[in-house]
Amino acid sequence: MAVTLVSAYQNFTVITRLGNVNGLVIPTTKGDIFRFTGIPFGKAPVGSQRFLKPQPYGSWKRTLDATKIGPACMQSYTYASVYHNYFSEDCLQLNIYVPYNITQDLRRSVMVFIHGGAYMLGSGISIDGSRIASHGNVIVVTINYRLGMFGFPSLQYSGVDENVGLWDQILALKWIKDNIDDYGGDPSAITIFGQSAGGFSVNFQMLIPRNKGLFHRAIIESGTANSLIAMKRSSNVGRLIGKNSRCNDQDQSMFLRCLRNLDAGIIVNKTDEYSATLGIDVFYELVFTPVLDGDLLQRTPMELIRDKSSEEFQFFESIDLIAGTCDMEGAYVFITGKPFEREFNFNMSDGIPKRFLCDALISGFVQTYYENSSTISDLICQEYTSKDKTTQSLNVAHYLTDFPFLLPTINMLQAHASSKSSSTYQFIFSEGEHSLYPKFPSWLHGAGHGTELIYLFDARKLANSNFTLSAKQAALSLQLIEYWTNFAKTGNPNGPNKADWLPYLSNTESYKQLSIRNMTNGNHYRKDYVKLYNTINGYKFLTSTGGNMQSRIILILVVLFYGLKLFL
């Protein structure tokens, strides 16, 4: 391997086993970043390859131009300006950020980021890995994977591979494992991390034993795979999108041929139209998700983490893990809830009433995931009810934090902490930034969904061009990067002779607060809500696995344990 600088701080060429690659040298306050963008790891999944597992791209003969930004995968054009209106199905590409110099002598640890966006939006190129790479002295890789119907077809047809978005991620990880040493990376020290649907994805990859050796540590931000919104057992929403696109589904082979010949933009637009019909369901159900396919995913994450003898659990527990959430993930309700004001007769500026929480949000959630159990609906409603208007509004945000994000995360941490072969850590990020969310009420404090990303990555690109971190925010940013990169290097977020982040153990359930004013350790975060969640998900687990008599007993226990509150 050799590096040829074509022009200082501009272009350079690196020689790799796949062929020459031309990239850019980007100056930063910490030193130069060697940046490669748009490197293909998979062939274009188009035409007859649409809805099938990705194929390796292989090598190239001419020097690859990795100075230009590659396309985002096909998704809603609503956010086209973020990606410079550059979308394509030929999007299986990744981006590499190398700090200071490229040399195999150092063999830097590697951090691979999987973006979020409800499996429908986002792109690897929307995340700039320079800040983490330069301040943490690690190599950062960001990846694309197919989204929406292209990544999660939801067709249930032979001749179609489900979960191809997850297969794309696996192919990218294989490429990184096989090739990152050409860029000075250590293929035996790879950490995957992701946020929201990227967090779901990281956790799914931890439960797939065929991934053994592809990565060694994982950081999950705001979303674990056992969340009820992270996957479905099965889905045929792809057929609905296809029929709405005027493909005739009377004959399966003709229907698939029609779908594969459709212009990608039609599928995107029809998906947008379908999403607009979901109404209140948008709060608790994603349109496209991974499904049980009998291949990559054979049992749900909830089932797998309860079966400690399974190959999946044994792989999962072998991976060092940090997992956590923002303290106010559900604050988005103060924006996304506004369209429902007339339907449910309330004014967001006056607060969010109990009836919207119980009769709309909880009722729909329980109908979808808990067999429409009125007992469970009443129990959850009771736990999140207050006579004080402000507290009641906050409880709505807490509910939308707890059930999709926080409580499944703690449930996953509890399972992982039983391992003696790897480390486990929990964080609660609570540093809000009101200037980013001007529509949030002034009394709402804490960090909304995705807030930590502006501290980990380039805040100007993630937030808006006018936003910059204050001195105190910048200090918090560097502390987060230090924790994340220390963990990537050692499996421990603490530095040498420094142990201020306590591990998550089964008896202590320690977590680390991450904010400017509070960097302390705590124990048993929201333990009463965790207790309720674990109890009703014992019921959920048994009903999903066929334990009818047992499930009735569990439901009776739920009533006995919590139900007195309903009658006091």
N, C-alpha and C positions, 0 to 999 in steps of 0.2 A: 504494500500500500504506500502511496505517495501523494503529497499535496502540492499542487502548483498554483501559486498566486498569480492570477492574470493581471490584476490591478489592485493595488493596496486598498483595503476597506471596500472593495466592490465585488469583483468576481474571483472565483477560484475553482479549481477542478480537483476532485478527489477520485482516485482510481479504486474501484471496488471489484469484487468477484463477478458482479452482474454487468459491469461496464462503467465507463467514466461518467461522473456526475458533476455538473456545473452548478455551483451555489453562490450565495452572497455572504460577505462579511459585514455584519451589522455592529457598529460601535455602540457600547452602552457605558454607563458610569462605572461599571465593574470590570469592563474589558470587552473584547470582541466576542460576538456570537456568530458562529458559523451556522447559517440557516439554509436548509434544503426544503423546498416545498413542492408538492404535487408529485411525489415519487410513487409510481404505480406498484401496488402489490397484488392486484387482481385484474384479470381481463375484464373487458366491458361486459356486464351481465345484461345484454340486450337481445332483442329478437327471441330466438328459441331458448336463450339462456336466462330470460326474464323468469323470476320465481324459482330459480335453481341455485344450488350451492355455488359459491364462487370458485373460479379456477385460478391457479397461480399465474402471475403475469410472466415470470421468467426474466431472461436477460435482455439487453438491448445492444445493438451494434454501434450506433452513433452516440456521441456524448449526450446524455440526458440533460435537458434544460430544467434545472430545479430552482431557477431564480424567479419563476412566475407562480402566481397563486393559482392553484387548481380549483375545479368547480365544487360546489356543494352538491350533495346528493339531492335527487328530486324531492321537493317539498312545497308547501303552500307558498304562493307568490306574494303573500301578505308581507313577508320579511325580505323581499327581493333586494332591497337597497343594502341590507347588511352584507349580502354576498355579491354585490355589484352586478346583480341580475345574471349571475353566472351559475346555472344549474345544469346538471347532466346525469344521465344514468351511468355514464362512464366516469365513475367518481371514486373507485376503490383505490384511494391514494392516501399517503401519510406524509407527515411533515416532521423534520428532525431539527432540533436546536442543540448545538454543541458549544459549551463555553470555552473561551480562551484559545484553545488549540486542538488539533486533531492528532492524537497519538495513541497507539495501542499500548504504550508503556503504562499509562495511567489506568486503563480499563475502568472507566467511570460507571457508577450505578446508573440505571436507566429507569425513567418514570414514564409510563404510557397512560395518557389521559383519554378517557372515553366520554364524549360529550353527552349532555342530557337533551331534553326537548320532547318528552312524552312519546318517544319512539317515532316522532313525526317531524321534528324540526332540529336544526343545529348543523354544525360542521366542524371538523377538526381545525380548519383554518381560521375559524372565528376565535380560537383560543391561541394567544401568543405565549409560547413557552419560554421566551427569553428571560423573564424575570426570575422564574424558579431556577432555570439553568444557570444563570450567572451568579445569583446569590447563594445557591445551594451546591454549586459545582457538580451538577449531575446532567446527564443527557435527557432531554424531554422529547417525547414523541407524541404527536396528536394524530388521530386517525379518523377517517370517514367510515361509515357503514350505511347500508341501505335503510331507508326510512319508510314509514307508512306501509302501504300495500306492497311496495317494492321489496321491503325488508321483512315484512310479516304478513304474507299473502292472505292468510285466513280463508282459504278456499276448501280445505279438506278434500282434495282431489288427488288421485294417483297421477304421477307425472309432474307434481308440484312439491318442492321442498319447503316445508314451513321453517320459520325461525332463521331465514337466510341472513338477516341482519346480525344475529349472533354468530353465524358461520363466518360472516365477513370479519368480525372482530377476531375470531380464532385464526383466520388466515393471516391477518395483519400481525398477530402475536407470533405466529410461526415465522413470518418474514423477519420480524425484529430479532427473534431468537437466532436465526440463521445468518443475519447480515449486519447486526449492529456493531460487531467488533471492527468492521471496516471503518466505522466512524469513531472508534475509540471507546465503545461501550462494552460493558461486561455482560455477556449473555447469561451468566449465572447469578446475576443480581438485578432482576427485573421486577419492578413494582407496578401494578395496574391501579389506577384511581379514576374515579368518575363521580359525577353529581347528578341527582335526580334519576332520570332513566339511564344515565351513565352509571349511577350507583347501583340501580337494579342490575344492569348488565355486568358490572364487576362481580356482584354477588352470584349471578348465574354462572359466570365463568369459574368461580370457586367451587361450584357444585357439579362440574363436568370433569370426571376423572381423566378423560383423554387429554386434558390440558396439562397434565403433570409434566413439569420441567419447563413450561412456557413462561411461568412467572412464579415468584417466590413470596411476595407480599402484596397486600391489598389495602387500599384506603377507600372507604365508602362514605360519600357525603350525601345525606338527604335522600336515602332510598335503598332499602334492602329487598331482596327478591321474594321474601315471605310476605311482603305487603300484599293485601288482597287486590290492590290496583295494578300490581306489577305484571300479572299474567292472567290468562284464562285457561281453563281446562281445554276448551275448544272454542272456535269462533268461525262463523261463515260470513262475516261482514264483507269480506272480499267479493263474495258472490253478489251481495247487494250492490256494491260499487260497480261491479261488472254489468249487472242488469240495468242499473241507472245510466250506464255508458252505452246502452243499446246493444249489448252482446246477448244473444239468445242462449239461455242455459239449458235448453231442452236436450241438447246433445253435448256431453262433456268435452269431447275432443274439439268440436267446433267452437264451444265456448272458450276453451283455453287458447285456441288459435286466434280467436277474435281479441282476447285480452292481450295476447303477446304482440298483436299487430297494432293495437291502439297507440296513438300518440301519447307519450308519457304525460303531457300537459293535460290531456283529458282526464286521466286517472287522478291527477292532483286536484283538478277543479271539481270533479265529482266527489272526491273525498271531502273537500271543503264544504260542499253543499250538504253532504250527509252529516258532517260534524255540526253544522248550524241547526240541525233538527233535534239535537240531543236534549236541549233544554237543561233542566236542573241536573241531569245525569252527568254533565261535564265535570261536576265536582268529585265524582267518585267512580268514574269508569273511563278508561282510556280507549280510544277507538281501535287502535292496533297494538297488540302486545304479543310476546311469545306465547306459545300454546304447547300442550303436551303432544309431542309428535311421535313418540315411541322410538325415537332415534337419539336426538340430542337431549331431550327432556322426557323422561319416562314417568316421573312422579313430581308432585309439587314440592317447592322448597320447604313448606310447612311439614310435609310428610318426611322429607329427607333429613331435616335436622332433628327429628324425633327418633330416627333409626340410626343409632350410633354404630351399628354393625355394618352399615352399608358402605360400599366403596366410595359413594359420593360424599358421605359425611367424613370419612377418613381422609379424603383429599382436602375437603373444606377445613378440617381442624389442623391440617399440616401447614396452612398458610398463615403467616403473621398478619394481624388485622388491626386497623384503626377504623372505627365506624362512629358516626355521630350525625347530628342534625343542627339546624338553626333553632333557636328557642321559639320563634314565632313564624314557622313555615307557612301556617295557614292565614297569614295576614293578607294574602292575595284576595281573600273574600271581600275586602273593603273596596276592591276594584271590580272583580269579576261578578260580585253579587249585585251590582247596581242594575243590570238588566232585569232583575227579578223583583224589583221594588213594587211595581204595579201589580204583578201577579199575586204577590203575597202581602200586599197592603202595608208597606212600611217605607220609611225614608232613611236611607243609609246615614245621613248626617245626624239623625236623632238616635242612632244606635241600631243594633240588629236584635230583633225580638226573639223570644223563646220559640214562637210558633214557626219561624223560618228555620230555626235549628232543628226542632223536633219533627215538625210536620213535613218538611221538605228534605233537608240534608240527611238527618238520621234515618227517617222513614225510607227514603230511597236506597240508602246504603244497606240497611238491614234487609230490605226486600231483595236486593241483588245478591248479598253475600251470606245472609243468615236465615234463609228460608222464610223471610217475612215474619220472623218471630216477634210478636207484640211484647213479650216479656223482655227480650233483649233491647228492643226499641225503648221501652219504658225505663230500663235500667240505665242505658246510656244517656237518655234525656235527663234523668234525675241527676246524674253525676255532673252535668254541664249546665245546670239551671241556677240562676241567681235572681233575686228580686231587684238588685242594683243594676241600673241600665248599662253603665259602663262595664261592670264586671260581666254581665250577660253577653255583651258584644265581644269582650275579650275571650269569653268561654267558647264562642263560635270559632274564633281563630285558633284557640287551643285544640278544639275538637278536630279541626282540619289539619292541625299539626300532629296530633297524637295518633289518630287511626291510620292515615296513609303513610306516615313517616317515622315519628319518634318511637311509638310502642312496638312496631315490628322490628325496628333497629335494636331496641333493648332485648327483645325476644331472641334475635339472632346473636347478640353478644352473650346472652346467657348460655346459649348452646355452645358457642365457640369457647367460652371461658372454661368449660369442662376439660379442655385439652391440656395436656402437660407438655406437648411438643412444640407449641408456638405461643406467641405473645398476643395479648388482647388489650385494646385501649378504647375508651369512649371519650368523645368531646361534645360539648354544647357550645355552639358559637352564638354569641348574644350581642354582638356589636352592630347596632342598626345604623342606617345612614338615611335620615329623613329627606335630605335634598334629592335623593334618587326616587323617592316615592311621595311626591307632593300631594297626592290624593289620599294618603293615609291620614287618619285623624291625629291631632297633636298629642293626644294622651296615649297613643299606641307606641310602646317602646319595645325594642328587641330587633332581631334580625329576621327579615323575610326570606322566603325561599330563594336560594342562590346568592345571598348577600356575601358569603365568604369568598365567592369567586373573584370579586373585585379586589380582594386583599391578596389572593394567591397569584393572579395573573395581571395583565395590563389593565388597570382601572379605566383608563381613557377609552380603550376600545370596547370594554364590556359595558360601561355605563353610558357616557356620552363624551363628546370631545372637550367639553368644558370642565369636566370633573377631574380633580386631582386629589390625592390623599394628603391630609394634613400631616404635620410632623408626628403627632401621636398615632394617627392611623398608619403611617408608613412604618413606625416602629412595631405596631401590631402585625403588619404585613410581613415584616422580616422575621418576626417570632414564629408566625405560622409556617413560613417557608423553611425555617430552621427545623421545626418539629417534623414537618412532612419529609424533608430530605434526610434528616438524621434517621428517621424510621426506614426510609428506602435503603439506606446504607447498612443499617445494623439490626433492624427489627425493633428498635427502641427509639422513641421520639426525643428522648433526653440526650444532651451532649455529654462529653467526657466529664466525669466527676460532678454531674448535675442530674438530679432525679426529682424534678418538681412535678412531673406528670406521673401519677401513680397508675399502675396497671389495673385493668378491670378484672377482678377476681369474683368467683361465685359467691363468696360470703360478704365481700365489701361492696361490690358493684360501684367501684370508684369511677368518677368522670372528671374531666378537666373543663373548667369554664374558660372560654376564650373571648375576652373583650378587653378594652383599654382599662376599665376600672376593676375588672375581676378576672384574675388568672389563678384562682384557687381550685383545689380539689374538693369534690363533694362525694356523697354516697347516696345510692338508691334514688336516683332522679325520678320524680313523680311516681313514687312507689305505689300509691293507692290506685292510680290509673293503670299502672303495669299489672297489678293484681287482678283488676277487673278484666283487662284485655286478655291475660293468660287464661283466665277462667272461661270466658265466652269462646275463646279460640280452642280450648279443649273440646267444647261442644262443636265448634266448626270442624275441627279435625275429625271427630268421630262420625259426624254426619257425612263428610266427604269420603270417608273410607268404609261407609256402610254399617256402622255400629248403631242400629236404630234403637235398641233397648238401652244401650249404654248412653246414647246421646240424650235420651229422655231423662235418664238419671242425672246426667251432667246438668241439664237444664233445670231440674228440680234443685240441684245444689246451688246453681247460680241464684235462684230465687231465694233459697234459704240464707245464702251468704250475704246477698245485697238487698233482697226484696223488702226487708223491713222498712227501708227508707220510703218505699212507695206508699206505705200505709200509716206513716207517722204524721 
